[in-house]
């Protein structure tokens, strides 16, 4: 039975003053409803206050409720204009509600957690749907937002898992944060032309949302706006958009095609990360920056053309793109960020343009398909391990005009040839470091699993951190008398080493320098260098130090 809220006065309050608050009334069906009355404005809002201390449960409401547009109290006619804060919060027996055209605002949490509410009828005249107004109404199926609503506030329909479709009218100007987050049954959405901003997590985890239309006029797609919308297959970003926020479309697992129109200048952090079925990306010429992890883990992305005007490829921007085989980078790019193409195992050829100034740490690490790389004359900084772990890399070449770096027999050095920067992992057999080298860079030989012998010339004073880490085939190494420092984990997991002689010239050995050298049995070691245990930790077969037998005790 529909329940109309006609007033029966159940308590006599003073008629003096501007307002009567928390006035409870009983409708014709015996339901008690609370109102706030504004005598000056002659308006009323439905409220909850007062019921908390009454003997009546807030869960008494059941069936259908029709809220009247006008009520009479104490001889005065009032227009109902608001559904107040938390007015029907947790009314689990409520199944449907009809709100009249006189109501202009539904305030915060008004129907939140009404877990059996299935139908809401909203009328023209409503301008604002408040924060969390219908959040947690898990059985709500049918909602028609009238063409008078301008603002859908944060969390308004969050967690309404049963809504299958919703029409957002052209009157709406703002969709705020988390407005439809977790509405997992919605299949399509059309954003109105008047909307300027799609809020933070507005449609996050709408798992069945397959069709999204974003109109020209939207300027900002905020962080996480469509994150986890795993049914979306294509998206077109209009030219009005200036910025796409971090993770805006991340984890959209079935997203296959992305078209970004002219006007967008920046793709933020993780915007399309882990879109595992993304195959086609069209980037605009207006783009200047591709942010950190922007396309990380897009496993089916095969090729990408970065437009002229982009100056920075952010850290890990295309990392873990396992099938990325072709990348076109324009002459505007100056920075290839940390790990930008890490573990892009299908890359076999990569042209670094003669505009790049810096190649950051791990930029091309673990790119097993790369066999050669050419460093142009523009590069002035190559950070350690930029090419570490590239299992088939045999040649690093450098333009002769480069004032900062050079290549000798395919090995990367600084221009003075004093620092060995990077040894190509794909090389096999032994290697003699040229005379004149004084420093072996951090991670210089890291993971060169086919390296069997290294001859280090007199003159080398420092072996950097992780310099020979995981060179599992390295069986023979001799340290020169010039050596003064061995960095932390320099020979980590060099399983082929059986004996090591550290010269007296060495003054510092980093922690875990020979960590987990599982076949190492004997060491000649200047005792004043530090704790034997810290340096040779997990060398379980070490039996002799300086000719004396030791018993290895594992803690």
C-alpha positions as CSV (number, residue, x, y, z in Angstrom):
1,X,0.0,0.0,0.0
2,X,1.4,3.5,-0.8
3,X,1.8,5.6,2.2
4,X,1.1,9.4,2.0
5,X,2.5,11.5,4.7
6,X,-0.5,13.5,6.0
7,X,0.2,15.3,9.3
8,X,-1.4,14.5,12.6
9,X,-0.1,16.5,15.5
10,X,1.2,14.3,18.2
11,X,3.0,16.9,20.3
12,X,2.3,20.5,20.9
13,X,5.3,22.8,20.3
14,X,5.5,26.5,20.8
15,X,4.3,28.5,17.8
16,X,6.7,31.3,18.5
17,X,10.1,31.5,16.8
18,X,11.4,30.9,13.4
19,X,11.4,27.1,13.3
20,X,10.0,23.9,14.9
21,X,12.6,21.2,14.9
22,X,12.3,17.4,15.2
23,X,8.5,17.5,15.2
24,X,7.1,14.0,14.9
25,X,3.9,13.4,13.1
26,X,1.9,10.3,12.2
27,X,0.5,9.7,8.8
28,X,-2.8,8.1,8.0
29,X,-1.2,4.7,8.0
30,X,0.3,5.1,11.4
31,X,3.9,5.8,10.4
32,X,5.8,8.4,12.4
33,X,7.8,10.9,10.3
34,X,10.0,13.7,11.6
35,X,10.1,17.2,10.1
36,X,12.0,20.4,10.5
37,X,9.7,23.4,9.9
38,X,11.0,26.8,8.9
39,X,8.2,29.3,9.8
40,X,9.8,32.3,8.0
41,X,10.3,30.5,4.7
42,X,7.3,28.2,5.3
43,X,9.3,25.2,4.2
44,X,9.8,21.8,5.7
45,X,12.5,19.1,5.4
46,X,12.2,15.5,6.3
47,X,14.7,14.7,9.0
48,X,15.7,11.9,11.4
49,X,16.5,13.7,14.6
50,X,14.4,12.8,17.6
51,X,13.9,9.2,16.5
52,X,17.2,8.2,18.0
53,X,15.9,8.6,21.5
54,X,12.3,7.4,20.8
55,X,11.2,3.9,21.4
56,X,10.5,3.5,17.7
57,X,13.1,1.7,15.5
58,X,14.5,3.5,12.5
59,X,13.8,0.3,10.5
60,X,10.0,0.6,10.9
61,X,9.4,1.8,7.4
62,X,8.4,-0.8,4.9
63,X,6.9,-0.9,1.5
64,X,6.3,2.3,-0.6
65,X,6.6,5.8,0.7
66,X,5.2,8.9,-1.1
67,X,6.5,12.1,0.4
68,X,3.9,14.9,0.1
69,X,4.8,18.3,-1.6
70,X,3.0,20.2,1.2
71,X,2.1,19.6,4.8
72,X,0.1,21.6,7.4
73,X,1.4,22.1,10.9
74,X,0.0,24.3,13.6
75,X,-2.3,25.9,11.1
76,X,0.5,26.8,8.7
77,X,0.9,25.3,5.2
78,X,4.5,24.3,4.5
79,X,6.2,23.2,1.3
80,X,8.5,20.2,1.6
81,X,11.8,21.3,-0.1
82,X,14.4,18.9,1.3
83,X,15.1,15.4,2.4
84,X,17.4,16.0,5.3
85,X,20.7,14.5,6.3
86,X,20.4,10.8,7.0
87,X,16.6,11.1,7.0
88,X,16.0,7.5,6.0
89,X,19.4,6.1,6.8
90,X,19.3,2.3,7.3
91,X,15.6,2.0,6.8
92,X,15.9,-1.6,5.6
93,X,12.2,-2.2,5.1
94,X,11.8,0.6,2.6
95,X,11.3,-0.7,-0.9
96,X,10.3,2.4,-2.9
97,X,10.1,6.1,-2.5
98,X,8.5,8.9,-4.5
99,X,9.8,12.4,-4.0
100,X,7.7,15.4,-5.2
101,X,8.7,18.2,-7.5
102,X,8.8,20.6,-4.5
103,X,12.0,18.9,-3.2
104,X,15.1,20.7,-4.5
105,X,17.7,19.0,-2.4
106,X,18.3,15.5,-1.2
107,X,21.0,15.9,1.5
108,X,23.9,13.8,2.7
109,X,23.1,10.2,3.4
110,X,19.3,10.7,3.1
111,X,18.7,7.1,1.9
112,X,22.1,5.6,2.6
113,X,22.1,1.9,3.4
114,X,18.4,1.3,2.6
115,X,19.4,-2.2,1.6
116,X,16.0,-3.2,0.2
117,X,15.1,0.0,-1.6
118,X,14.5,-1.0,-5.3
119,X,12.8,2.0,-6.9
120,X,13.2,5.8,-6.5
121,X,11.0,8.3,-8.4
122,X,12.6,11.7,-8.6
123,X,10.7,14.7,-9.9
124,X,11.6,17.8,-12.0
125,X,12.6,20.5,-9.6
126,X,15.3,18.5,-7.9
127,X,18.6,20.4,-8.3
128,X,21.0,18.5,-6.0
129,X,21.6,14.9,-5.1
130,X,23.7,15.0,-2.0
131,X,26.8,13.2,-0.8
132,X,26.1,9.5,-0.3
133,X,22.4,10.1,-0.7
134,X,21.7,6.6,-2.0
135,X,25.0,4.9,-1.2
136,X,24.8,1.3,-0.2
137,X,21.3,0.8,-1.7
138,X,22.4,-2.6,-3.1
139,X,18.9,-3.5,-4.5
140,X,18.1,-0.2,-6.2
141,X,17.3,-1.0,-9.8
142,X,15.4,1.9,-11.3
143,X,16.5,5.5,-11.1
144,X,15.6,8.3,-13.4
145,X,17.5,11.5,-12.7
146,X,15.2,14.5,-13.8
147,X,16.4,17.2,-16.2
148,X,16.6,19.7,-13.3
149,X,19.5,18.1,-11.4
150,X,22.7,20.1,-11.7
151,X,25.0,18.4,-9.2
152,X,25.5,14.7,-8.4
153,X,27.6,14.9,-5.2
154,X,30.3,12.5,-4.0
155,X,29.3,8.9,-3.4
156,X,25.7,9.7,-4.3
157,X,25.0,6.2,-5.8
158,X,28.1,4.4,-4.5
159,X,27.7,0.7,-4.1
160,X,24.3,0.6,-5.8
161,X,25.1,-2.8,-7.3
162,X,21.8,-3.6,-9.0
163,X,21.3,-0.4,-11.1
164,X,21.5,-1.6,-14.7
165,X,21.1,1.7,-16.5
166,X,21.0,5.3,-15.5
167,X,20.4,8.4,-17.7
168,X,22.3,11.5,-16.6
169,X,20.4,14.5,-18.0
170,X,22.0,17.5,-19.8
171,X,21.2,19.7,-16.9
172,X,24.0,18.0,-14.8
173,X,27.2,20.1,-14.6
174,X,29.1,18.2,-12.0
175,X,29.7,14.5,-11.3
176,X,31.7,14.4,-8.1
177,X,34.0,11.8,-6.6
178,X,32.8,8.2,-6.3
179,X,29.4,9.2,-7.5
180,X,28.7,5.8,-9.1
181,X,31.6,3.8,-7.8
182,X,30.9,0.1,-7.5
183,X,27.7,0.2,-9.5
184,X,28.7,-3.1,-11.0
185,X,25.6,-3.7,-13.1
186,X,25.5,-0.5,-15.1
187,X,26.2,-1.4,-18.8
188,X,26.3,2.0,-20.5
189,X,26.7,5.7,-19.6
190,X,26.4,8.9,-21.5
191,X,28.1,11.9,-19.9
192,X,26.1,15.1,-20.5
193,X,27.5,17.9,-22.6
194,X,27.5,20.4,-19.7
195,X,29.8,18.4,-17.5
196,X,33.3,19.9,-17.2
197,X,34.8,17.4,-14.8
198,X,34.3,13.7,-14.1
199,X,35.2,13.3,-10.5
200,X,37.7,11.1,-8.6
201,X,36.7,7.4,-8.9
202,X,33.3,8.5,-10.3
203,X,32.7,5.2,-12.1
204,X,35.4,3.1,-10.5
205,X,34.7,-0.7,-10.4
206,X,31.6,-0.5,-12.6
207,X,32.5,-4.0,-13.9
208,X,29.8,-4.3,-16.5
209,X,30.1,-0.8,-17.9
210,X,30.9,-1.5,-21.6
211,X,29.9,1.8,-23.3
212,X,31.0,5.2,-22.2
213,X,30.4,8.4,-24.2
214,X,32.5,11.4,-23.1
215,X,31.3,14.6,-24.8
216,X,33.3,17.5,-26.0
217,X,33.2,20.0,-23.2
218,X,34.7,17.7,-20.5
219,X,38.0,19.3,-19.4
220,X,39.2,17.0,-16.7
221,X,38.9,13.3,-16.1
222,X,40.0,12.9,-12.6
223,X,42.1,10.2,-10.9
224,X,40.6,6.7,-11.0
225,X,37.5,7.9,-12.8
226,X,37.0,4.6,-14.7
227,X,39.5,2.4,-12.9
228,X,38.5,-1.3,-13.0
229,X,35.8,-0.9,-15.6
230,X,36.8,-4.2,-17.1
231,X,34.0,-4.4,-19.8
232,X,34.9,-1.2,-21.6
233,X,36.4,-2.1,-25.0
234,X,37.1,1.3,-26.5
235,X,37.3,4.9,-25.4
236,X,37.6,8.3,-27.1
237,X,38.9,11.2,-25.2
238,X,37.5,14.5,-26.8
239,X,39.6,17.5,-27.7
240,X,38.2,19.6,-24.8
241,X,40.1,17.4,-22.2
242,X,43.2,19.0,-20.9
243,X,44.2,16.4,-18.4
244,X,43.6,12.7,-17.7
245,X,44.3,11.8,-14.1
246,X,46.3,9.0,-12.6
247,X,44.8,5.5,-13.1
248,X,41.8,7.0,-14.8
249,X,41.4,3.9,-16.9
250,X,43.8,1.5,-15.2
251,X,42.8,-2.2,-15.0
252,X,40.2,-1.8,-17.7
253,X,41.0,-5.4,-18.8
254,X,39.0,-5.5,-22.0
255,X,39.9,-2.0,-23.3
256,X,41.3,-2.6,-26.7
257,X,41.4,0.8,-28.4
258,X,42.1,4.3,-27.1
259,X,41.8,7.5,-29.2
260,X,42.9,10.7,-27.5
261,X,41.9,13.8,-29.5
262,X,44.0,16.9,-30.1
263,X,44.0,19.2,-27.0
264,X,45.1,16.7,-24.4
265,X,48.6,17.8,-23.2
266,X,49.4,15.2,-20.5
267,X,48.7,11.5,-19.7
268,X,49.1,11.2,-16.0
269,X,50.5,8.4,-13.8
270,X,49.1,4.9,-14.5
271,X,46.3,6.2,-16.7
272,X,46.1,3.1,-18.8
273,X,48.2,0.7,-16.7
274,X,47.3,-3.0,-16.8
275,X,44.9,-2.6,-19.6
276,X,46.0,-6.1,-20.7
277,X,44.0,-6.2,-24.0
278,X,44.9,-2.8,-25.2
279,X,46.3,-3.1,-28.8
280,X,45.7,0.3,-30.4
281,X,46.6,3.7,-29.0
282,X,46.3,7.0,-31.0
283,X,48.1,9.9,-29.3
284,X,47.5,13.6,-30.2
285,X,50.2,16.0,-31.4
286,X,49.2,18.3,-28.5
287,X,50.7,15.8,-26.0
288,X,53.8,16.9,-24.1
289,X,54.2,14.3,-21.4
290,X,53.6,10.6,-20.9
291,X,53.5,10.1,-17.1
292,X,54.8,7.4,-14.8
293,X,53.4,3.9,-15.5
294,X,51.0,5.4,-18.0
295,X,50.8,2.2,-20.1
296,X,52.6,-0.2,-17.7
297,X,51.5,-3.9,-18.2
298,X,49.6,-3.3,-21.4
299,X,50.6,-6.8,-22.5
300,X,49.0,-6.8,-26.0
301,X,50.3,-3.4,-27.1
302,X,52.4,-4.1,-30.2
303,X,53.4,-0.6,-31.5
304,X,53.2,3.0,-30.3
305,X,54.0,6.2,-32.1
306,X,54.9,9.0,-29.7
307,X,54.0,12.4,-31.3
308,X,56.3,15.3,-31.9
309,X,56.1,17.6,-28.9
310,X,56.4,15.0,-26.2
311,X,59.5,15.9,-24.1
312,X,59.3,13.3,-21.4
313,X,58.6,9.5,-21.2
314,X,57.9,8.9,-17.5
315,X,59.2,6.2,-15.3
316,X,58.0,2.8,-16.1
317,X,55.6,4.3,-18.7
318,X,55.7,1.2,-21.0
319,X,57.3,-1.3,-18.7
320,X,56.0,-4.9,-18.8
321,X,54.5,-4.4,-22.3
322,X,55.6,-7.8,-23.3
323,X,54.5,-7.6,-27.0
324,X,55.6,-4.1,-27.7
325,X,57.9,-4.6,-30.7
326,X,58.0,-1.1,-32.3
327,X,58.3,2.3,-30.7
328,X,58.7,5.6,-32.6
329,X,60.1,8.4,-30.5
330,X,60.3,11.9,-31.9
331,X,63.2,14.4,-31.8
332,X,61.4,16.4,-29.0
333,X,62.0,13.8,-26.3
334,X,64.8,14.7,-23.8
335,X,64.2,12.2,-21.0
336,X,63.6,8.4,-21.1
337,X,62.6,7.8,-17.5
338,X,63.5,5.2,-15.0
339,X,62.4,1.8,-16.2
340,X,60.4,3.4,-19.1
341,X,60.7,0.3,-21.3
342,X,61.7,-2.3,-18.7
343,X,61.0,-5.9,-19.6
344,X,59.6,-5.0,-23.1
345,X,60.9,-8.4,-24.2
346,X,59.7,-8.1,-27.8
347,X,61.7,-4.9,-28.6
348,X,64.5,-5.9,-31.0
349,X,65.3,-2.5,-32.4
350,X,65.2,0.8,-30.7
351,X,66.3,4.2,-32.1
352,X,67.1,6.8,-29.5
353,X,66.6,10.2,-31.1
354,X,69.3,12.8,-31.1
355,X,67.4,15.0,-28.6
356,X,67.5,12.7,-25.6
357,X,69.6,14.1,-22.8
358,X,69.1,11.5,-20.1
359,X,68.5,7.7,-20.1
360,X,67.5,6.9,-16.5
361,X,68.1,3.9,-14.4
362,X,66.6,0.6,-15.7
363,X,65.2,2.4,-18.7
364,X,65.7,-0.7,-21.0
365,X,66.5,-3.3,-18.4
366,X,65.4,-6.9,-19.0
367,X,64.6,-6.1,-22.7
368,X,65.8,-9.5,-23.8
369,X,65.0,-8.9,-27.5
370,X,67.5,-6.1,-27.9
371,X,70.7,-7.1,-29.6
372,X,72.2,-3.7,-30.1
373,X,71.6,-0.1,-29.1
374,X,73.0,3.2,-30.4
375,X,73.6,6.1,-28.0
376,X,73.3,9.5,-29.9
377,X,75.5,12.5,-29.4
378,X,72.9,14.4,-27.4
379,X,73.0,12.0,-24.4
380,X,74.8,13.5,-21.4
381,X,73.6,11.2,-18.6
382,X,73.2,7.4,-18.6
383,X,72.2,6.2,-15.1
384,X,73.5,2.9,-13.8
385,X,71.7,-0.3,-15.0
386,X,70.0,1.5,-17.9
387,X,70.6,-1.6,-20.0
388,X,71.0,-4.2,-17.2
389,X,69.7,-7.7,-17.7
390,X,69.2,-7.4,-21.5
391,X,69.9,-11.0,-22.1
392,X,70.7,-10.8,-25.8
393,X,72.4,-7.4,-25.9
394,X,75.8,-7.8,-27.5
395,X,76.6,-4.3,-28.7
396,X,76.3,-0.8,-27.2
397,X,77.4,1.7,-29.8
398,X,77.9,5.5,-29.2
399,X,78.0,8.3,-31.7
400,X,81.5,9.6,-32.1
401,X,80.3,13.1,-31.6
402,X,79.0,12.3,-28.1
403,X,81.1,14.4,-25.6
404,X,80.3,12.3,-22.6
405,X,80.3,8.6,-23.6
406,X,82.1,6.2,-25.9
407,X,82.1,2.6,-26.9
408,X,85.0,0.2,-27.0
409,X,84.3,-3.2,-28.6
410,X,80.6,-2.7,-27.9
411,X,81.2,-1.9,-24.2
412,X,79.9,1.4,-22.8
413,X,82.5,3.7,-21.1
414,X,82.6,7.4,-20.1
415,X,84.4,9.6,-22.7
416,X,87.7,9.5,-20.7
417,X,87.5,5.6,-20.6
418,X,88.0,5.8,-16.8
419,X,84.6,4.3,-15.9
420,X,83.2,1.1,-17.4
421,X,79.5,2.0,-17.4
422,X,77.8,-1.1,-18.9
423,X,78.8,-4.4,-20.3
424,X,76.3,-6.1,-22.7
425,X,74.7,-9.0,-21.0
426,X,74.5,-11.1,-24.2
427,X,78.3,-11.4,-24.5
428,X,79.8,-14.8,-23.7
429,X,83.1,-16.0,-22.5
430,X,85.9,-13.9,-20.9
431,X,86.6,-10.2,-21.0
432,X,89.7,-8.1,-20.3
433,X,88.9,-4.7,-19.0
434,X,91.1,-2.1,-20.9
435,X,94.0,-0.4,-19.2
436,X,93.2,3.0,-17.9
437,X,89.8,2.1,-16.3
438,X,89.6,3.1,-12.6
439,X,86.0,2.5,-11.8
440,X,83.6,-0.4,-12.6
441,X,80.2,1.2,-12.3
442,X,77.3,0.0,-10.2
443,X,75.5,-3.0,-11.9
444,X,78.0,-2.8,-14.8
445,X,78.2,-6.6,-15.3
446,X,75.0,-7.5,-13.4
447,X,73.3,-10.7,-14.6
448,X,75.8,-11.4,-17.3
449,X,75.2,-15.1,-16.8
450,X,77.5,-16.2,-19.8
451,X,80.5,-14.3,-18.5
452,X,83.1,-16.8,-17.3
453,X,86.2,-14.8,-16.6
454,X,87.1,-11.1,-16.1
455,X,90.6,-9.7,-16.0
456,X,90.7,-6.5,-14.0
457,X,93.8,-4.3,-14.8
458,X,96.0,-2.6,-12.3
459,X,94.6,0.9,-11.9
460,X,91.0,0.0,-11.0
461,X,90.2,1.4,-7.5
462,X,86.5,0.8,-7.1
463,X,84.1,-2.0,-8.0
464,X,80.6,-0.6,-7.6
465,X,77.5,-2.0,-5.9
466,X,76.0,-5.1,-7.6
467,X,78.7,-4.7,-10.3
468,X,78.9,-8.5,-10.9
469,X,75.6,-9.5,-9.2
470,X,74.2,-12.8,-10.5
471,X,77.1,-13.5,-12.9
472,X,76.5,-17.2,-12.2
473,X,79.0,-18.5,-14.8
474,X,81.9,-16.3,-13.5
475,X,84.5,-18.8,-12.2
476,X,87.7,-16.8,-12.2
477,X,88.4,-13.3,-11.1
478,X,91.6,-11.6,-9.9
479,X,91.7,-8.3,-8.1
480,X,94.5,-5.9,-8.7
481,X,96.7,-4.4,-6.0
482,X,95.3,-0.9,-6.9
483,X,91.8,-1.9,-5.7
484,X,90.6,0.0,-2.6
485,X,86.8,-0.6,-2.5
486,X,84.3,-3.3,-3.2
487,X,80.7,-2.2,-3.1
488,X,77.7,-3.8,-1.4
489,X,76.5,-7.0,-3.1
490,X,79.2,-6.6,-5.8
491,X,79.4,-10.4,-6.3
492,X,76.0,-11.4,-5.1
493,X,75.1,-15.0,-6.2
494,X,78.2,-15.6,-8.3
495,X,77.7,-19.3,-8.0
496,X,80.8,-20.2,-10.1
497,X,83.4,-18.7,-7.8
498,X,85.2,-21.2,-5.7
499,X,88.0,-19.1,-4.2
500,X,88.7,-15.4,-3.8
501,X,91.8,-13.5,-2.9
502,X,91.2,-9.9,-1.7
503,X,94.4,-7.8,-1.8
504,X,95.7,-5.8,1.1
505,X,95.1,-2.6,-0.8
506,X,91.3,-3.0,-0.2
507,X,90.2,-0.7,2.6
508,X,86.4,-1.1,2.4
509,X,84.1,-4.0,1.5
510,X,80.4,-3.4,1.4
511,X,77.8,-5.5,3.2
512,X,77.0,-8.8,1.5
513,X,79.7,-8.2,-1.1
514,X,79.9,-12.0,-1.7
515,X,76.3,-12.8,-0.6
516,X,75.1,-16.3,-1.5
517,X,78.3,-17.4,-3.4
518,X,77.2,-21.0,-2.9
519,X,80.3,-22.7,-4.2
520,X,82.9,-20.4,-2.5
521,X,85.1,-22.6,-0.3
522,X,88.2,-20.5,0.4
523,X,89.0,-16.8,0.9
524,X,92.1,-14.9,1.5
525,X,90.9,-11.8,3.4
526,X,92.5,-8.9,5.2
527,X,91.0,-9.3,8.7
528,X,90.8,-5.6,9.5
529,X,88.2,-5.0,6.8
530,X,85.2,-5.9,8.9
531,X,82.8,-8.7,9.9
532,X,83.4,-11.8,7.9
533,X,79.8,-12.9,8.4
534,X,78.4,-9.6,6.9
535,X,80.6,-9.9,3.8
536,X,80.2,-13.6,3.1
537,X,76.7,-14.1,4.4
538,X,75.0,-17.3,3.0
539,X,78.2,-18.6,1.6
540,X,77.3,-22.0,3.1
541,X,80.3,-23.9,1.8
542,X,83.0,-21.5,2.9
543,X,85.6,-23.7,4.7
544,X,88.8,-21.8,4.8
545,X,89.8,-18.2,5.5
546,X,93.4,-17.2,5.3
547,X,94.4,-20.8,5.3
548,X,92.5,-21.6,8.5
549,X,89.6,-23.9,8.6
550,X,86.3,-22.4,9.8
551,X,83.0,-23.9,10.8
552,X,80.1,-22.1,9.2
553,X,77.2,-21.8,11.5
554,X,73.9,-20.7,9.9
555,X,71.6,-18.6,12.1
